[in-house]
């Protein structure tokens, strides 16, 4: 999804925070709702001017932002790997 078609960032709108184009609904607000467990349907009920594609664009924006901000993980050596999951009991016997 090309979120750039649905998201804008302008200095005079909401202090320059990214918003859904044509609204003052910030991505921060929508991401907070999603992180609290709201469904897309609940968000659309709260913000009737939005579409499900708008909410998906917010998720795509956030996913893209994490790719830019997070360093690539380093591969742990076998000695450094943490044993977890169902194999733990098997390995520790």
HUKAMO-V528090 format. One record per residue. D_CENTER is the distance of its C-alpha to the mean C-alpha in Angstrom with 2 decimals. Layout:
d_center = {D_CENTER	D_CENTER}
This chain:
d_center = {13.62	14.57	12.16	14.83	17.09	15.16	13.79	16.36	17.05	20.64	22.56	24.28	21.40	19.60	20.63	18.85	15.30	13.21	14.05	14.47	17.77	20.82	19.33	18.69	15.51	13.02	9.33	9.61	11.55	9.44	6.35	9.40	10.90	8.39	8.50	12.20	12.55	13.23	13.51	13.05	16.82	16.90	14.64	16.95	19.90	18.92	18.27	20.80	20.54	17.08	16.81	14.64	14.09	12.80	10.06	9.31	9.49	6.80	4.37	6.73	6.85	3.78	5.17	8.37	8.26	8.11	10.94	12.87	12.66	13.21	16.78	17.80	18.93	22.67	24.46	26.40	30.05	31.41	32.90	29.62	27.61	27.01	28.52	26.60	26.51	29.65	31.39	31.73	34.88	36.38	35.91	37.28	40.45}
